[in-house]
Amino acid sequence: MRLAVPDLISNSYFPVIAAAELGFFQEEGLDMQLDLVLPVPKTMAALRDGDLDFVAGAAHATLMAFPDWQGAKLLMALAQRTYWLLVLRADLQARRGDLGVVQGLRIGAAPGVDVSLKRLLVEAGIDLERDRVQIGPVPGVTGSSVSFGLMAAKALADGTIDGFWANAMGAEIAVRNGIGTVVLDVRRGAAPPASWYYTFPALVTTEHSLQEAPERVAAAMRAVRKAQKALQADPCRATEAARHRFPPQETGLIAELIKRDLPYYDPTISAAVVTELNRFAQNVGLLSAPVPYEHVVAVQFSHLWES
């Protein structure tokens, strides 16, 4: 079976990396290949086209390949809440939560991820055109051998962008190297409250897989849940899981990043969260109308969240 993430050297989808590298998929009888396919609209398109069995990605991005949730469902949350950070050039001396400083800046954001930043800024009273805020791809992020946050941090250091909206690994590298300042950390509340529930990292599969291979879907969910619990019990296992996937510096950082994320390691996808997810998707033009909870979430497997 094949599972893909749109960002690999990152904390964002780490439970599936841990499930693969710590042997939990194998323990559940699955021969799972984990790949990087980016950006997230391409990842979801590969799922739609049958090239993948599962995707670990942003929940809202499912709609970029499965209009109105037709043909795919969310299986479980890898963690709760919108999980990207806004990092700006350190020399701007921006204060945490001060979004006025984005005026006139070039901000890198991956396709599919950018819609969340644009919506957040609109809700904060920023007019992208009036305030001359440019949000677009980061130079150099192409192919299959890069990770967005790391490339964004490099672009910030090179001066080709003034900031980026990306994962905590990229943010950590930028801060530690003295080139960036975290202005927003949505997951931890330093943002407009509505943005907490725009999206979340989720395990996604197709209706076809749910119908044709329900036992394998359940096995994959059990493996990822085991990984979440293993990391909660001992965050240092993240280092072990990253060793064969990450460069040395990032391998040395991942356990600390995962430790920060552990309060959000809840696999539950509640009806309230889906309501907010759908509201965001409508606001950004990804959803035509509200969709019932059971059309978004594979509720027949919700008991596995409690395992």
ZIURVEN-V779395 format. One record per backbone hydrogen bond with DSSP energy under -1.0 kcal/mol. CO is the residue of the C=O (numbers start at 1). NH is the residue of the N-H. E is the energy in kcal/mol with one decimal. If there is no record, write none. Layout:
# ZIURVEN-V779395
CO_NH_E, CO_NH_E
This chain:
# ZIURVEN-V779395
1_33_-3.0, 2_53_-3.0, 2_54_-1.6, 3_35_-2.3, 4_56_-2.3, 5_37_-2.4, 8_10_-2.3, 11_14_-1.4, 13_16_-1.4, 14_18_-2.9, 15_19_-2.1, 16_20_-1.8, 17_21_-3.0, 18_22_-2.5, 19_24_-1.1, 19_25_-1.9, 23_27_-2.1, 24_28_-1.2, 25_30_-2.6, 26_29_-2.0, 30_32_-1.1, 33_3_-3.1, 35_5_-2.2, 39_43_-1.8, 40_44_-2.5, 41_45_-1.9, 42_46_-2.1, 43_47_-1.6, 44_48_-2.4, 45_49_-2.3, 46_51_-2.1, 46_52_-1.1, 47_50_-1.2, 54_4_-1.5, 55_204_-2.9, 57_202_-3.1, 59_62_-1.4, 60_63_-1.5, 61_64_-1.7, 62_65_-1.5, 62_66_-1.8, 66_69_-1.8, 67_70_-2.0, 71_207_-2.3, 73_205_-2.0, 74_298_-2.7, 76_203_-2.5, 84_186_-1.1, 85_166_-2.1, 86_183_-3.0, 86_184_-1.5, 87_164_-2.7, 88_181_-2.6, 89_92_-1.5, 90_93_-1.7, 95_98_-2.1, 97_99_-1.2, 99_102_-1.8, 100_103_-1.3, 102_105_-2.2, 105_134_-2.7, 106_162_-3.0, 106_163_-1.1, 107_136_-2.0, 108_165_-2.7, 110_113_-1.4, 110_114_-2.2, 113_116_-1.2, 114_118_-2.4, 115_119_-2.1, 116_120_-2.3, 117_121_-2.5, 118_122_-2.1, 119_123_-2.5, 120_124_-1.1, 121_126_-3.0, 122_125_-1.7, 127_131_-3.3, 128_133_-2.3, 131_104_-2.4, 134_107_-3.7, 136_109_-2.6, 138_141_-1.8, 140_142_-1.6, 147_151_-2.1, 148_152_-2.7, 149_153_-2.2, 150_154_-2.0, 151_155_-2.4, 152_156_-2.3, 153_157_-2.0, 154_158_-2.2, 155_160_-1.9, 162_89_-2.3, 163_108_-2.8, 164_87_-3.1, 166_85_-3.1, 167_171_-1.8, 168_172_-2.6, 169_173_-2.3, 170_174_-2.2, 171_175_-2.5, 172_176_-2.8, 173_177_-1.9, 174_179_-2.1, 174_180_-1.5, 175_178_-1.4, 179_90_-1.9, 181_88_-2.4, 183_97_-3.0, 184_86_-2.1, 185_190_-1.5, 186_189_-2.2, 189_191_-1.8, 192_195_-2.1, 193_196_-1.6, 194_197_-1.1, 195_198_-1.2, 196_82_-2.1, 200_59_-2.6, 201_78_-3.0, 201_79_-1.1, 202_57_-2.0, 203_75_-3.4, 204_55_-2.0, 205_73_-2.4, 206_210_-1.9, 207_211_-2.0, 208_212_-3.0, 209_213_-2.6, 213_217_-1.9, 214_218_-2.4, 215_219_-1.9, 216_220_-2.4, 217_221_-2.2, 218_222_-2.4, 219_223_-2.2, 220_224_-2.2, 221_225_-2.6, 222_226_-2.3, 223_227_-1.9, 224_228_-2.5, 225_229_-2.3, 226_230_-2.4, 227_231_-2.3, 228_232_-2.2, 229_233_-2.2, 230_234_-1.9, 234_237_-2.2, 235_238_-2.0, 236_239_-1.1, 237_241_-2.3, 238_242_-2.0, 239_243_-1.2, 242_245_-2.0, 242_246_-3.1, 247_251_-2.4, 248_252_-2.0, 250_254_-1.6, 253_257_-1.6, 254_258_-2.8, 255_259_-2.3, 256_260_-1.6, 257_261_-1.3, 258_262_-1.2, 261_264_-2.6, 262_265_-2.0, 264_80_-1.8, 264_266_-2.2, 267_77_-2.4, 270_274_-2.0, 271_275_-2.1, 272_276_-1.9, 273_277_-2.7, 274_278_-2.8, 275_279_-2.0, 276_280_-2.4, 277_281_-2.4, 278_282_-2.4, 279_283_-2.3, 280_284_-1.8, 281_286_-3.1, 281_287_-1.1, 282_285_-1.3, 292_295_-1.7, 293_296_-1.6, 293_297_-2.3, 296_74_-2.9, 297_299_-2.2, 298_301_-2.1, 299_302_-1.6, 301_304_-1.8, 302_305_-1.6, 303_306_-1.1
